């Protein structure tokens, strides 16, 4: 791989998906002095005229002057492209990525689920591909308006074909340094696939059940039957991960259960999508792990049932028009 990325001391960033995640991290990078270019859609004119507002537990701020675009072909090629789209829109990346990434650059996938890095490899060619797992509570609450409620750390790992572990690369260290300059805590994942499976230990039960049960995390954990169901779903995820050579100890699963039981009431990202009548990130978070289980002939009856239930709900979302706002 090219080392040109490591030689640059002031990297430029492109944000593909300026929502609760991409908008927040992009704004923090610009606030720290980095060159950032934002791709927007529905609120392009608003942000272009009035800027981007971030209400944050770390301190509120507004960026009055930004590099904003509604056409990817108007954006300059950048050293690092951050993809923060919902995975339901990843089919657009074939068109969106090539114009904005330098040949020696990197793509950072700040997305939930499994297989996202692998899917873009044919699109970006020799570029470095990184995966980022965001541990953050952040919502987009209006045009050009992001509300950051808590957390914010990112776990970073670099992708190689078949998710072969690469360890901590120079590319990871350089980009991590930029985020840390912007006040974002970074942890390194020597094995990106293991990190993805560990995130799915939480994402599959809580995202899925929050929609099926129409419940917050505290409501799920406050009931003995559904809290047990979370544990059973975690154990199924762990069994699939083990089949791919990634062992996740029971102690980690218990830590996730305890953490969720003790944290503030939380509405998951999938539940927010459901509440706002948006398509669910079903395939990346649950469908792809289920396919991985089937490929290894690992029985996961609870994940399979959850996937079937969410498929029905997702179909209803796609076919039923949203209620008009009052």
Secondary structure, DSSP 4 states (H G I P E B T S, - for coil): ---HHHH-SS-EEEEES-STTHHHHHHHHHHTT-EEEEE-STTHHHHHHH-EEEEETT--EEE-S-EEES-GGGSPPEEEEEE-S-GGGGGGHHHHTGGGEEEEEEEEE---SSSHHHHHHHHHTTSEEEEEEEEEEEEEEETTEEEEEEEEEEEEEE--GGG----S-HHHHHHHHHHHHTT--EEE-SSHHHHHHHHHHHHHHHHHHHHHTT--HHHHHTSHHHHHHHHHHHHHHHHHHHHTT----HHHHHHHHHHHHHSPP---HHHHHHHTT----HIIIIIHHHHHHHHTT---HHHHHHHHHHHHHHHHHHHSPPPPP-
